[in-house]
Amino acid sequence: MRDVTVYTADPCRLCHLAKTLLEARGVSYQEVNLTKDPDGRAELVRKTGLMTFPQIVIDDEPLGGLTELRAADSDGRLQELLAA
């Protein structure tokens, strides 16, 4: 399985929902909380082009936020991305 990173901030209901979905699918992930890390937020923007939370990255490839995660889960693409 590939490396999954979830970039979060506090408080963030959408971040919680994204982590819950991943956990329900048995996906282990590393959480990076950027609440008090302006440099980390700037790096996230460089990496993903976005500054909204959550941001899910699979092996350095941005997937997107909760909406994209849910879409990938519902159409079976999430498992494909994780197995690639």
mmCIF file of the N, C-alpha and C atoms, coordinates in Angstrom:
data_MODEL
# 
_entry.id   MODEL 
# 
loop_
_atom_site.group_PDB 
_atom_site.id 
_atom_site.type_symbol 
_atom_site.label_atom_id 
_atom_site.label_alt_id 
_atom_site.label_comp_id 
_atom_site.label_asym_id 
_atom_site.label_entity_id 
_atom_site.label_seq_id 
_atom_site.pdbx_PDB_ins_code 
_atom_site.Cartn_x 
_atom_site.Cartn_y 
_atom_site.Cartn_z 
_atom_site.occupancy 
_atom_site.B_iso_or_equiv 
_atom_site.pdbx_formal_charge 
_atom_site.auth_seq_id 
_atom_site.auth_comp_id 
_atom_site.auth_asym_id 
_atom_site.auth_atom_id 
_atom_site.pdbx_PDB_model_num 
ATOM 1   N N  . MET A 1 1  ? 0.839   -1.178 0.000  1.00 0.00 ? 1  MET A N  1 
ATOM 2   C CA . MET A 1 1  ? 0.000   0.000  0.000  1.00 0.00 ? 1  MET A CA 1 
ATOM 3   C C  . MET A 1 1  ? 0.892   1.252  0.000  1.00 0.00 ? 1  MET A C  1 
ATOM 4   N N  . ARG A 1 2  ? 0.430   2.268  -0.648 1.00 0.00 ? 2  ARG A N  1 
ATOM 5   C CA . ARG A 1 2  ? 1.206   3.496  -0.803 1.00 0.00 ? 2  ARG A CA 1 
ATOM 6   C C  . ARG A 1 2  ? 1.089   4.388  0.437  1.00 0.00 ? 2  ARG A C  1 
ATOM 7   N N  . ASP A 1 3  ? 1.994   5.367  0.533  1.00 0.00 ? 3  ASP A N  1 
ATOM 8   C CA . ASP A 1 3  ? 1.985   6.305  1.654  1.00 0.00 ? 3  ASP A CA 1 
ATOM 9   C C  . ASP A 1 3  ? 0.879   7.328  1.471  1.00 0.00 ? 3  ASP A C  1 
ATOM 10  N N  . VAL A 1 4  ? 0.081   7.504  2.510  1.00 0.00 ? 4  VAL A N  1 
ATOM 11  C CA . VAL A 1 4  ? -1.011  8.470  2.492  1.00 0.00 ? 4  VAL A CA 1 
ATOM 12  C C  . VAL A 1 4  ? -0.746  9.507  3.578  1.00 0.00 ? 4  VAL A C  1 
ATOM 13  N N  . THR A 1 5  ? -0.816  10.780 3.190  1.00 0.00 ? 5  THR A N  1 
ATOM 14  C CA . THR A 1 5  ? -0.664  11.876 4.132  1.00 0.00 ? 5  THR A CA 1 
ATOM 15  C C  . THR A 1 5  ? -1.936  12.714 4.096  1.00 0.00 ? 5  THR A C  1 
ATOM 16  N N  . VAL A 1 6  ? -2.441  13.039 5.289  1.00 0.00 ? 6  VAL A N  1 
ATOM 17  C CA . VAL A 1 6  ? -3.618  13.891 5.401  1.00 0.00 ? 6  VAL A CA 1 
ATOM 18  C C  . VAL A 1 6  ? -3.190  15.170 6.099  1.00 0.00 ? 6  VAL A C  1 
ATOM 19  N N  . TYR A 1 7  ? -3.260  16.272 5.376  1.00 0.00 ? 7  TYR A N  1 
ATOM 20  C CA . TYR A 1 7  ? -2.941  17.581 5.936  1.00 0.00 ? 7  TYR A CA 1 
ATOM 21  C C  . TYR A 1 7  ? -4.211  18.145 6.553  1.00 0.00 ? 7  TYR A C  1 
ATOM 22  N N  . THR A 1 8  ? -4.115  18.530 7.821  1.00 0.00 ? 8  THR A N  1 
ATOM 23  C CA . THR A 1 8  ? -5.276  18.987 8.563  1.00 0.00 ? 8  THR A CA 1 
ATOM 24  C C  . THR A 1 8  ? -4.991  20.313 9.262  1.00 0.00 ? 8  THR A C  1 
ATOM 25  N N  . ALA A 1 9  ? -6.060  20.869 9.834  1.00 0.00 ? 9  ALA A N  1 
ATOM 26  C CA . ALA A 1 9  ? -5.974  22.055 10.681 1.00 0.00 ? 9  ALA A CA 1 
ATOM 27  C C  . ALA A 1 9  ? -7.045  21.899 11.755 1.00 0.00 ? 9  ALA A C  1 
ATOM 28  N N  . ASP A 1 10 ? -6.922  22.653 12.833 1.00 0.00 ? 10 ASP A N  1 
ATOM 29  C CA . ASP A 1 10 ? -7.906  22.613 13.928 1.00 0.00 ? 10 ASP A CA 1 
ATOM 30  C C  . ASP A 1 10 ? -8.657  23.921 13.997 1.00 0.00 ? 10 ASP A C  1 
ATOM 31  N N  . PRO A 1 11 ? -9.915  23.925 14.335 1.00 0.00 ? 11 PRO A N  1 
ATOM 32  C CA . PRO A 1 11 ? -10.812 22.776 14.245 1.00 0.00 ? 11 PRO A CA 1 
ATOM 33  C C  . PRO A 1 11 ? -11.229 22.565 12.804 1.00 0.00 ? 11 PRO A C  1 
ATOM 34  N N  . CYS A 1 12 ? -11.516 21.334 12.445 1.00 0.00 ? 12 CYS A N  1 
ATOM 35  C CA . CYS A 1 12 ? -11.864 21.050 11.049 1.00 0.00 ? 12 CYS A CA 1 
ATOM 36  C C  . CYS A 1 12 ? -12.737 19.803 10.989 1.00 0.00 ? 12 CYS A C  1 
ATOM 37  N N  . ARG A 1 13 ? -14.037 20.003 10.845 1.00 0.00 ? 13 ARG A N  1 
ATOM 38  C CA . ARG A 1 13 ? -14.980 18.892 10.763 1.00 0.00 ? 13 ARG A CA 1 
ATOM 39  C C  . ARG A 1 13 ? -14.711 18.044 9.518  1.00 0.00 ? 13 ARG A C  1 
ATOM 40  N N  . LEU A 1 14 ? -14.366 18.689 8.403  1.00 0.00 ? 14 LEU A N  1 
ATOM 41  C CA . LEU A 1 14 ? -14.099 17.954 7.168  1.00 0.00 ? 14 LEU A CA 1 
ATOM 42  C C  . LEU A 1 14 ? -12.865 17.067 7.306  1.00 0.00 ? 14 LEU A C  1 
ATOM 43  N N  . CYS A 1 15 ? -11.860 17.561 8.050  1.00 0.00 ? 15 CYS A N  1 
ATOM 44  C CA . CYS A 1 15 ? -10.655 16.755 8.299  1.00 0.00 ? 15 CYS A CA 1 
ATOM 45  C C  . CYS A 1 15 ? -11.027 15.494 9.067  1.00 0.00 ? 15 CYS A C  1 
ATOM 46  N N  . HIS A 1 16 ? -11.853 15.655 10.080 1.00 0.00 ? 16 HIS A N  1 
ATOM 47  C CA . HIS A 1 16 ? -12.303 14.507 10.877 1.00 0.00 ? 16 HIS A CA 1 
ATOM 48  C C  . HIS A 1 16 ? -13.040 13.500 9.991  1.00 0.00 ? 16 HIS A C  1 
ATOM 49  N N  . LEU A 1 17 ? -13.912 13.986 9.120  1.00 0.00 ? 17 LEU A N  1 
ATOM 50  C CA . LEU A 1 17 ? -14.657 13.090 8.234  1.00 0.00 ? 17 LEU A CA 1 
ATOM 51  C C  . LEU A 1 17 ? -13.734 12.354 7.261  1.00 0.00 ? 17 LEU A C  1 
ATOM 52  N N  . ALA A 1 18 ? -12.724 13.039 6.748  1.00 0.00 ? 18 ALA A N  1 
ATOM 53  C CA . ALA A 1 18 ? -11.769 12.394 5.836  1.00 0.00 ? 18 ALA A CA 1 
ATOM 54  C C  . ALA A 1 18 ? -10.991 11.297 6.562  1.00 0.00 ? 18 ALA A C  1 
ATOM 55  N N  . LYS A 1 19 ? -10.532 11.588 7.765  1.00 0.00 ? 19 LYS A N  1 
ATOM 56  C CA . LYS A 1 19 ? -9.783  10.587 8.530  1.00 0.00 ? 19 LYS A CA 1 
ATOM 57  C C  . LYS A 1 19 ? -10.673 9.399  8.881  1.00 0.00 ? 19 LYS A C  1 
ATOM 58  N N  . THR A 1 20 ? -11.929 9.672  9.205  1.00 0.00 ? 20 THR A N  1 
ATOM 59  C CA . THR A 1 20 ? -12.876 8.604  9.527  1.00 0.00 ? 20 THR A CA 1 
ATOM 60  C C  . THR A 1 20 ? -13.103 7.701  8.318  1.00 0.00 ? 20 THR A C  1 
ATOM 61  N N  . LEU A 1 21 ? -13.253 8.282  7.139  1.00 0.00 ? 21 LEU A N  1 
ATOM 62  C CA . LEU A 1 21 ? -13.440 7.487  5.923  1.00 0.00 ? 21 LEU A CA 1 
ATOM 63  C C  . LEU A 1 21 ? -12.227 6.598  5.667  1.00 0.00 ? 21 LEU A C  1 
ATOM 64  N N  . LEU A 1 22 ? -11.033 7.170  5.768  1.00 0.00 ? 22 LEU A N  1 
ATOM 65  C CA . LEU A 1 22 ? -9.816  6.381  5.549  1.00 0.00 ? 22 LEU A CA 1 
ATOM 66  C C  . LEU A 1 22 ? -9.714  5.233  6.552  1.00 0.00 ? 22 LEU A C  1 
ATOM 67  N N  . GLU A 1 23 ? -10.004 5.537  7.812  1.00 0.00 ? 23 GLU A N  1 
ATOM 68  C CA . GLU A 1 23 ? -9.939  4.500  8.852  1.00 0.00 ? 23 GLU A CA 1 
ATOM 69  C C  . GLU A 1 23 ? -10.964 3.404  8.586  1.00 0.00 ? 23 GLU A C  1 
ATOM 70  N N  . ALA A 1 24 ? -12.163 3.783  8.127  1.00 0.00 ? 24 ALA A N  1 
ATOM 71  C CA . ALA A 1 24 ? -13.203 2.795  7.829  1.00 0.00 ? 24 ALA A CA 1 
ATOM 72  C C  . ALA A 1 24 ? -12.781 1.860  6.695  1.00 0.00 ? 24 ALA A C  1 
ATOM 73  N N  . ARG A 1 25 ? -11.928 2.359  5.806  1.00 0.00 ? 25 ARG A N  1 
ATOM 74  C CA . ARG A 1 25 ? -11.446 1.539  4.679  1.00 0.00 ? 25 ARG A CA 1 
ATOM 75  C C  . ARG A 1 25 ? -10.153 0.805  5.022  1.00 0.00 ? 25 ARG A C  1 
ATOM 76  N N  . GLY A 1 26 ? -9.680  0.973  6.259  1.00 0.00 ? 26 GLY A N  1 
ATOM 77  C CA . GLY A 1 26 ? -8.455  0.299  6.684  1.00 0.00 ? 26 GLY A CA 1 
ATOM 78  C C  . GLY A 1 26 ? -7.191  0.922  6.124  1.00 0.00 ? 26 GLY A C  1 
ATOM 79  N N  . VAL A 1 27 ? -7.272  2.197  5.758  1.00 0.00 ? 27 VAL A N  1 
ATOM 80  C CA . VAL A 1 27 ? -6.126  2.893  5.178  1.00 0.00 ? 27 VAL A CA 1 
ATOM 81  C C  . VAL A 1 27 ? -5.348  3.578  6.294  1.00 0.00 ? 27 VAL A C  1 
ATOM 82  N N  . SER A 1 28 ? -4.093  3.218  6.445  1.00 0.00 ? 28 SER A N  1 
ATOM 83  C CA . SER A 1 28 ? -3.257  3.917  7.418  1.00 0.00 ? 28 SER A CA 1 
ATOM 84  C C  . SER A 1 28 ? -2.708  5.178  6.752  1.00 0.00 ? 28 SER A C  1 
ATOM 85  N N  . TYR A 1 29 ? -2.550  6.199  7.556  1.00 0.00 ? 29 TYR A N  1 
ATOM 86  C CA . TYR A 1 29 ? -2.125  7.489  7.026  1.00 0.00 ? 29 TYR A CA 1 
ATOM 87  C C  . TYR A 1 29 ? -1.295  8.228  8.068  1.00 0.00 ? 29 TYR A C  1 
ATOM 88  N N  . GLN A 1 30 ? -0.555  9.192  7.580  1.00 0.00 ? 30 GLN A N  1 
ATOM 89  C CA . GLN A 1 30 ? 0.182   10.097 8.453  1.00 0.00 ? 30 GLN A CA 1 
ATOM 90  C C  . GLN A 1 30 ? -0.575  11.418 8.439  1.00 0.00 ? 30 GLN A C  1 
ATOM 91  N N  . GLU A 1 31 ? -0.865  11.940 9.627  1.00 0.00 ? 31 GLU A N  1 
ATOM 92  C CA . GLU A 1 31 ? -1.541  13.233 9.722  1.00 0.00 ? 31 GLU A CA 1 
ATOM 93  C C  . GLU A 1 31 ? -0.507  14.322 9.957  1.00 0.00 ? 31 GLU A C  1 
ATOM 94  N N  . VAL A 1 32 ? -0.627  15.402 9.200  1.00 0.00 ? 32 VAL A N  1 
ATOM 95  C CA . VAL A 1 32 ? 0.225   16.570 9.386  1.00 0.00 ? 32 VAL A CA 1 
ATOM 96  C C  . VAL A 1 32 ? -0.705  17.737 9.699  1.00 0.00 ? 32 VAL A C  1 
ATOM 97  N N  . ASN A 1 33 ? -0.710  18.157 10.961 1.00 0.00 ? 33 ASN A N  1 
ATOM 98  C CA . ASN A 1 33 ? -1.572  19.244 11.390 1.00 0.00 ? 33 ASN A CA 1 
ATOM 99  C C  . ASN A 1 33 ? -0.832  20.563 11.196 1.00 0.00 ? 33 ASN A C  1 
ATOM 100 N N  . LEU A 1 34 ? -1.399  21.429 10.367 1.00 0.00 ? 34 LEU A N  1 
ATOM 101 C CA . LEU A 1 34 ? -0.738  22.691 10.020 1.00 0.00 ? 34 LEU A CA 1 
ATOM 102 C C  . LEU A 1 34 ? -1.388  23.902 10.693 1.00 0.00 ? 34 LEU A C  1 
ATOM 103 N N  . THR A 1 35 ? -2.101  23.684 11.787 1.00 0.00 ? 35 THR A N  1 
ATOM 104 C CA . THR A 1 35 ? -2.796  24.768 12.470 1.00 0.00 ? 35 THR A CA 1 
ATOM 105 C C  . THR A 1 35 ? -1.861  25.918 12.815 1.00 0.00 ? 35 THR A C  1 
ATOM 106 N N  . LYS A 1 36 ? -0.714  25.605 13.359 1.00 0.00 ? 36 LYS A N  1 
ATOM 107 C CA . LYS A 1 36 ? 0.218   26.651 13.808 1.00 0.00 ? 36 LYS A CA 1 
ATOM 108 C C  . LYS A 1 36 ? 1.531   26.605 13.041 1.00 0.00 ? 36 LYS A C  1 
ATOM 109 N N  . ASP A 1 37 ? 1.457   26.269 11.768 1.00 0.00 ? 37 ASP A N  1 
ATOM 110 C CA . ASP A 1 37 ? 2.667   26.125 10.971 1.00 0.00 ? 37 ASP A CA 1 
ATOM 111 C C  . ASP A 1 37 ? 2.531   26.870 9.634  1.00 0.00 ? 37 ASP A C  1 
ATOM 112 N N  . PRO A 1 38 ? 2.777   28.190 9.629  1.00 0.00 ? 38 PRO A N  1 
ATOM 113 C CA . PRO A 1 38 ? 2.628   28.948 8.387  1.00 0.00 ? 38 PRO A CA 1 
ATOM 114 C C  . PRO A 1 38 ? 3.570   28.473 7.277  1.00 0.00 ? 38 PRO A C  1 
ATOM 115 N N  . ASP A 1 39 ? 4.767   28.038 7.633  1.00 0.00 ? 39 ASP A N  1 
ATOM 116 C CA . ASP A 1 39 ? 5.697   27.527 6.618  1.00 0.00 ? 39 ASP A CA 1 
ATOM 117 C C  . ASP A 1 39 ? 5.162   26.236 6.000  1.00 0.00 ? 39 ASP A C  1 
ATOM 118 N N  . GLY A 1 40 ? 4.577   25.392 6.835  1.00 0.00 ? 40 GLY A N  1 
ATOM 119 C CA . GLY A 1 40 ? 3.990   24.149 6.348  1.00 0.00 ? 40 GLY A CA 1 
ATOM 120 C C  . GLY A 1 40 ? 2.808   24.414 5.430  1.00 0.00 ? 40 GLY A C  1 
ATOM 121 N N  . ARG A 1 41 ? 2.023   25.436 5.755  1.00 0.00 ? 41 ARG A N  1 
ATOM 122 C CA . ARG A 1 41 ? 0.890   25.800 4.893  1.00 0.00 ? 41 ARG A CA 1 
ATOM 123 C C  . ARG A 1 41 ? 1.391   26.274 3.534  1.00 0.00 ? 41 ARG A C  1 
ATOM 124 N N  . ALA A 1 42 ? 2.447   27.059 3.531  1.00 0.00 ? 42 ALA A N  1 
ATOM 125 C CA . ALA A 1 42 ? 3.020   27.538 2.270  1.00 0.00 ? 42 ALA A CA 1 
ATOM 126 C C  . ALA A 1 42 ? 3.530   26.363 1.442  1.00 0.00 ? 42 ALA A C  1 
ATOM 127 N N  . GLU A 1 43 ? 4.159   25.395 2.092  1.00 0.00 ? 43 GLU A N  1 
ATOM 128 C CA . GLU A 1 43 ? 4.644   24.197 1.392  1.00 0.00 ? 43 GLU A CA 1 
ATOM 129 C C  . GLU A 1 43 ? 3.480   23.396 0.818  1.00 0.00 ? 43 GLU A C  1 
ATOM 130 N N  . LEU A 1 44 ? 2.381   23.299 1.578  1.00 0.00 ? 44 LEU A N  1 
ATOM 131 C CA . LEU A 1 44 ? 1.200   22.594 1.094  1.00 0.00 ? 44 LEU A CA 1 
ATOM 132 C C  . LEU A 1 44 ? 0.647   23.260 -0.166 1.00 0.00 ? 44 LEU A C  1 
ATOM 133 N N  . VAL A 1 45 ? 0.617   24.569 -0.186 1.00 0.00 ? 45 VAL A N  1 
ATOM 134 C CA . VAL A 1 45 ? 0.139   25.295 -1.370 1.00 0.00 ? 45 VAL A CA 1 
ATOM 135 C C  . VAL A 1 45 ? 1.049   25.006 -2.557 1.00 0.00 ? 45 VAL A C  1 
ATOM 136 N N  . ARG A 1 46 ? 2.363   24.976 -2.330 1.00 0.00 ? 46 ARG A N  1 
ATOM 137 C CA . ARG A 1 46 ? 3.296   24.654 -3.419 1.00 0.00 ? 46 ARG A CA 1 
ATOM 138 C C  . ARG A 1 46 ? 3.070   23.230 -3.931 1.00 0.00 ? 46 ARG A C  1 
ATOM 139 N N  . LYS A 1 47 ? 2.788   22.313 -3.005 1.00 0.00 ? 47 LYS A N  1 
ATOM 140 C CA . LYS A 1 47 ? 2.641   20.899 -3.365 1.00 0.00 ? 47 LYS A CA 1 
ATOM 141 C C  . LYS A 1 47 ? 1.300   20.613 -4.046 1.00 0.00 ? 47 LYS A C  1 
ATOM 142 N N  . THR A 1 48 ? 0.219   21.230 -3.539 1.00 0.00 ? 48 THR A N  1 
ATOM 143 C CA . THR A 1 48 ? -1.118  20.874 -4.018 1.00 0.00 ? 48 THR A CA 1 
ATOM 144 C C  . THR A 1 48 ? -1.801  21.980 -4.812 1.00 0.00 ? 48 THR A C  1 
ATOM 145 N N  . GLY A 1 49 ? -1.313  23.211 -4.659 1.00 0.00 ? 49 GLY A N  1 
ATOM 146 C CA . GLY A 1 49 ? -1.977  24.343 -5.286 1.00 0.00 ? 49 GLY A CA 1 
ATOM 147 C C  . GLY A 1 49 ? -3.177  24.833 -4.496 1.00 0.00 ? 49 GLY A C  1 
ATOM 148 N N  . LEU A 1 50 ? -3.434  24.225 -3.358 1.00 0.00 ? 50 LEU A N  1 
ATOM 149 C CA . LEU A 1 50 ? -4.604  24.559 -2.552 1.00 0.00 ? 50 LEU A CA 1 
ATOM 150 C C  . LEU A 1 50 ? -4.219  24.832 -1.107 1.00 0.00 ? 50 LEU A C  1 
ATOM 151 N N  . MET A 1 51 ? -5.071  25.596 -0.424 1.00 0.00 ? 51 MET A N  1 
ATOM 152 C CA . MET A 1 51 ? -4.825  25.875 0.982  1.00 0.00 ? 51 MET A CA 1 
ATOM 153 C C  . MET A 1 51 ? -6.045  25.541 1.832  1.00 0.00 ? 51 MET A C  1 
ATOM 154 N N  . THR A 1 52 ? -6.897  24.679 1.324  1.00 0.00 ? 52 THR A N  1 
ATOM 155 C CA . THR A 1 52 ? -8.053  24.249 2.086  1.00 0.00 ? 52 THR A CA 1 
ATOM 156 C C  . THR A 1 52 ? -7.733  22.929 2.770  1.00 0.00 ? 52 THR A C  1 
ATOM 157 N N  . PHE A 1 53 ? -8.485  22.643 3.810  1.00 0.00 ? 53 PHE A N  1 
ATOM 158 C CA . PHE A 1 53 ? -8.255  21.415 4.573  1.00 0.00 ? 53 PHE A CA 1 
ATOM 159 C C  . PHE A 1 53 ? -9.523  20.594 4.604  1.00 0.00 ? 53 PHE A C  1 
ATOM 160 N N  . PRO A 1 54 ? -9.353  19.276 4.579  1.00 0.00 ? 54 PRO A N  1 
ATOM 161 C CA . PRO A 1 54 ? -8.111  18.523 4.513  1.00 0.00 ? 54 PRO A CA 1 
ATOM 162 C C  . PRO A 1 54 ? -7.571  18.481 3.085  1.00 0.00 ? 54 PRO A C  1 
ATOM 163 N N  . GLN A 1 55 ? -6.330  18.096 2.979  1.00 0.00 ? 55 GLN A N  1 
ATOM 164 C CA . GLN A 1 55 ? -5.717  17.768 1.691  1.00 0.00 ? 55 GLN A CA 1 
ATOM 165 C C  . GLN A 1 55 ? -5.121  16.373 1.839  1.00 0.00 ? 55 GLN A C  1 
ATOM 166 N N  . ILE A 1 56 ? -5.478  15.494 0.926  1.00 0.00 ? 56 ILE A N  1 
ATOM 167 C CA . ILE A 1 56 ? -4.993  14.120 0.958  1.00 0.00 ? 56 ILE A CA 1 
ATOM 168 C C  . ILE A 1 56 ? -3.982  13.946 -0.163 1.00 0.00 ? 56 ILE A C  1 
ATOM 169 N N  . VAL A 1 57 ? -2.821  13.416 0.210  1.00 0.00 ? 57 VAL A N  1 
ATOM 170 C CA . VAL A 1 57 ? -1.737  13.204 -0.749 1.00 0.00 ? 57 VAL A CA 1 
ATOM 171 C C  . VAL A 1 57 ? -1.339  11.729 -0.678 1.00 0.00 ? 57 VAL A C  1 
ATOM 172 N N  . ILE A 1 58 ? -1.284  11.090 -1.840 1.00 0.00 ? 58 ILE A N  1 
ATOM 173 C CA . ILE A 1 58 ? -0.896  9.679  -1.918 1.00 0.00 ? 58 ILE A CA 1 
ATOM 174 C C  . ILE A 1 58 ? 0.421   9.600  -2.675 1.00 0.00 ? 58 ILE A C  1 
ATOM 175 N N  . ASP A 1 59 ? 1.461   9.176  -1.977 1.00 0.00 ? 59 ASP A N  1 
ATOM 176 C CA . ASP A 1 59 ? 2.815   9.091  -2.565 1.00 0.00 ? 59 ASP A CA 1 
ATOM 177 C C  . ASP A 1 59 ? 3.189   10.381 -3.303 1.00 0.00 ? 59 ASP A C  1 
ATOM 178 N N  . ASP A 1 60 ? 3.051   11.500 -2.635 1.00 0.00 ? 60 ASP A N  1 
ATOM 179 C CA . ASP A 1 60 ? 3.406   12.822 -3.165 1.00 0.00 ? 60 ASP A CA 1 
ATOM 180 C C  . ASP A 1 60 ? 2.525   13.286 -4.316 1.00 0.00 ? 60 ASP A C  1 
ATOM 181 N N  . GLU A 1 61 ? 1.431   12.575 -4.604 1.00 0.00 ? 61 GLU A N  1 
ATOM 182 C CA . GLU A 1 61 ? 0.483   12.987 -5.632 1.00 0.00 ? 61 GLU A CA 1 
ATOM 183 C C  . GLU A 1 61 ? -0.790  13.476 -4.954 1.00 0.00 ? 61 GLU A C  1 
ATOM 184 N N  . PRO A 1 62 ? -1.136  14.755 -5.103 1.00 0.00 ? 62 PRO A N  1 
ATOM 185 C CA . PRO A 1 62 ? -2.340  15.274 -4.452 1.00 0.00 ? 62 PRO A CA 1 
ATOM 186 C C  . PRO A 1 62 ? -3.607  14.613 -4.991 1.00 0.00 ? 62 PRO A C  1 
ATOM 187 N N  . LEU A 1 63 ? -4.461  14.157 -4.080 1.00 0.00 ? 63 LEU A N  1 
ATOM 188 C CA . LEU A 1 63 ? -5.776  13.642 -4.439 1.00 0.00 ? 63 LEU A CA 1 
ATOM 189 C C  . LEU A 1 63 ? -6.798  14.766 -4.360 1.00 0.00 ? 63 LEU A C  1 
ATOM 190 N N  . GLY A 1 64 ? -6.681  15.603 -3.334 1.00 0.00 ? 64 GLY A N  1 
ATOM 191 C CA . GLY A 1 64 ? -7.623  16.694 -3.110 1.00 0.00 ? 64 GLY A CA 1 
ATOM 192 C C  . GLY A 1 64 ? -8.146  16.647 -1.693 1.00 0.00 ? 64 GLY A C  1 
ATOM 193 N N  . GLY A 1 65 ? -9.332  17.214 -1.510 1.00 0.00 ? 65 GLY A N  1 
ATOM 194 C CA . GLY A 1 65 ? -9.936  17.289 -0.191 1.00 0.00 ? 65 GLY A CA 1 
ATOM 195 C C  . GLY A 1 65 ? -10.962 16.193 0.029  1.00 0.00 ? 65 GLY A C  1 
ATOM 196 N N  . LEU A 1 66 ? -11.872 16.445 0.957  1.00 0.00 ? 66 LEU A N  1 
ATOM 197 C CA . LEU A 1 66 ? -12.885 15.459 1.312  1.00 0.00 ? 66 LEU A CA 1 
ATOM 198 C C  . LEU A 1 66 ? -13.775 15.106 0.121  1.00 0.00 ? 66 LEU A C  1 
ATOM 199 N N  . THR A 1 67 ? -14.171 16.088 -0.653 1.00 0.00 ? 67 THR A N  1 
ATOM 200 C CA . THR A 1 67 ? -15.039 15.831 -1.812 1.00 0.00 ? 67 THR A CA 1 
ATOM 201 C C  . THR A 1 67 ? -14.372 14.865 -2.779 1.00 0.00 ? 67 THR A C  1 
ATOM 202 N N  . GLU A 1 68 ? -13.123 15.093 -3.087 1.00 0.00 ? 68 GLU A N  1 
ATOM 203 C CA . GLU A 1 68 ? -12.386 14.225 -4.016 1.00 0.00 ? 68 GLU A CA 1 
ATOM 204 C C  . GLU A 1 68 ? -12.147 12.844 -3.410 1.00 0.00 ? 68 GLU A C  1 
ATOM 205 N N  . LEU A 1 69 ? -11.886 12.807 -2.102 1.00 0.00 ? 69 LEU A N  1 
ATOM 206 C CA . LEU A 1 69 ? -11.693 11.528 -1.420 1.00 0.00 ? 69 LEU A CA 1 
ATOM 207 C C  . LEU A 1 69 ? -12.969 10.697 -1.480 1.00 0.00 ? 69 LEU A C  1 
ATOM 208 N N  . ARG A 1 70 ? -14.103 11.324 -1.187 1.00 0.00 ? 70 ARG A N  1 
ATOM 209 C CA . ARG A 1 70 ? -15.380 10.606 -1.248 1.00 0.00 ? 70 ARG A CA 1 
ATOM 210 C C  . ARG A 1 70 ? -15.684 10.116 -2.664 1.00 0.00 ? 70 ARG A C  1 
ATOM 211 N N  . ALA A 1 71 ? -15.415 10.947 -3.662 1.00 0.00 ? 71 ALA A N  1 
ATOM 212 C CA . ALA A 1 71 ? -15.661 10.555 -5.048 1.00 0.00 ? 71 ALA A CA 1 
ATOM 213 C C  . ALA A 1 71 ? -14.782 9.369  -5.432 1.00 0.00 ? 71 ALA A C  1 
ATOM 214 N N  . ALA A 1 72 ? -13.505 9.427  -5.060 1.00 0.00 ? 72 ALA A N  1 
ATOM 215 C CA . ALA A 1 72 ? -12.587 8.322  -5.374 1.00 0.00 ? 72 ALA A CA 1 
ATOM 216 C C  . ALA A 1 72 ? -13.014 7.050  -4.656 1.00 0.00 ? 72 ALA A C  1 
ATOM 217 N N  . ASP A 1 73 ? -13.522 7.179  -3.445 1.00 0.00 ? 73 ASP A N  1 
ATOM 218 C CA . ASP A 1 73 ? -13.993 6.020  -2.694 1.00 0.00 ? 73 ASP A CA 1 
ATOM 219 C C  . ASP A 1 73 ? -15.228 5.424  -3.347 1.00 0.00 ? 73 ASP A C  1 
ATOM 220 N N  . SER A 1 74 ? -16.170 6.272  -3.737 1.00 0.00 ? 74 SER A N  1 
ATOM 221 C CA . SER A 1 74 ? -17.437 5.757  -4.267 1.00 0.00 ? 74 SER A CA 1 
ATOM 222 C C  . SER A 1 74 ? -17.292 5.129  -5.655 1.00 0.00 ? 74 SER A C  1 
ATOM 223 N N  . ASP A 1 75 ? -16.330 5.604  -6.447 1.00 0.00 ? 75 ASP A N  1 
ATOM 224 C CA . ASP A 1 75 ? -16.186 5.013  -7.789 1.00 0.00 ? 75 ASP A CA 1 
ATOM 225 C C  . ASP A 1 75 ? -15.094 3.940  -7.861 1.00 0.00 ? 75 ASP A C  1 
ATOM 226 N N  . GLY A 1 76 ? -14.525 3.566  -6.706 1.00 0.00 ? 76 GLY A N  1 
ATOM 227 C CA . GLY A 1 76 ? -13.529 2.485  -6.669 1.00 0.00 ? 76 GLY A CA 1 
ATOM 228 C C  . GLY A 1 76 ? -12.110 2.926  -6.989 1.00 0.00 ? 76 GLY A C  1 
ATOM 229 N N  . ARG A 1 77 ? -11.939 4.198  -7.327 1.00 0.00 ? 77 ARG A N  1 
ATOM 230 C CA . ARG A 1 77 ? -10.617 4.692  -7.706 1.00 0.00 ? 77 ARG A CA 1 
ATOM 231 C C  . ARG A 1 77 ? -9.666  4.763  -6.517 1.00 0.00 ? 77 ARG A C  1 
ATOM 232 N N  . LEU A 1 78 ? -10.208 4.965  -5.304 1.00 0.00 ? 78 LEU A N  1 
ATOM 233 C CA . LEU A 1 78 ? -9.344  5.064  -4.133 1.00 0.00 ? 78 LEU A CA 1 
ATOM 234 C C  . LEU A 1 78 ? -8.523  3.786  -3.960 1.00 0.00 ? 78 LEU A C  1 
ATOM 235 N N  . GLN A 1 79 ? -9.156  2.646  -4.049 1.00 0.00 ? 79 GLN A N  1 
ATOM 236 C CA . GLN A 1 79 ? -8.436  1.370  -3.895 1.00 0.00 ? 79 GLN A CA 1 
ATOM 237 C C  . GLN A 1 79 ? -7.395  1.202  -4.998 1.00 0.00 ? 79 GLN A C  1 
ATOM 238 N N  . GLU A 1 80 ? -7.718  1.638  -6.202 1.00 0.00 ? 80 GLU A N  1 
ATOM 239 C CA . GLU A 1 80 ? -6.757  1.575  -7.306 1.00 0.00 ? 80 GLU A CA 1 
ATOM 240 C C  . GLU A 1 80 ? -5.555  2.458  -7.024 1.00 0.00 ? 80 GLU A C  1 
ATOM 241 N N  . LEU A 1 81 ? -5.815  3.675  -6.526 1.00 0.00 ? 81 LEU A N  1 
ATOM 242 C CA . LEU A 1 81 ? -4.719  4.595  -6.230 1.00 0.00 ? 81 LEU A CA 1 
ATOM 243 C C  . LEU A 1 81 ? -3.818  4.053  -5.127 1.00 0.00 ? 81 LEU A C  1 
ATOM 244 N N  . LEU A 1 82 ? -4.418  3.415  -4.153 1.00 0.00 ? 82 LEU A N  1 
ATOM 245 C CA . LEU A 1 82 ? -3.650  2.878  -3.026 1.00 0.00 ? 82 LEU A CA 1 
ATOM 246 C C  . LEU A 1 82 ? -2.854  1.629  -3.416 1.00 0.00 ? 82 LEU A C  1 
ATOM 247 N N  . ALA A 1 83 ? -3.344  0.898  -4.395 1.00 0.00 ? 83 ALA A N  1 
ATOM 248 C CA . ALA A 1 83 ? -2.683  -0.347 -4.809 1.00 0.00 ? 83 ALA A CA 1 
ATOM 249 C C  . ALA A 1 83 ? -1.617  -0.116 -5.863 1.00 0.00 ? 83 ALA A C  1 
ATOM 250 N N  . ALA A 1 84 ? -1.662  1.018  -6.528 1.00 0.00 ? 84 ALA A N  1 
ATOM 251 C CA . ALA A 1 84 ? -0.750  1.289  -7.651 1.00 0.00 ? 84 ALA A CA 1 
ATOM 252 C C  . ALA A 1 84 ? 0.701   1.243  -7.236 1.00 0.00 ? 84 ALA A C  1 
# 
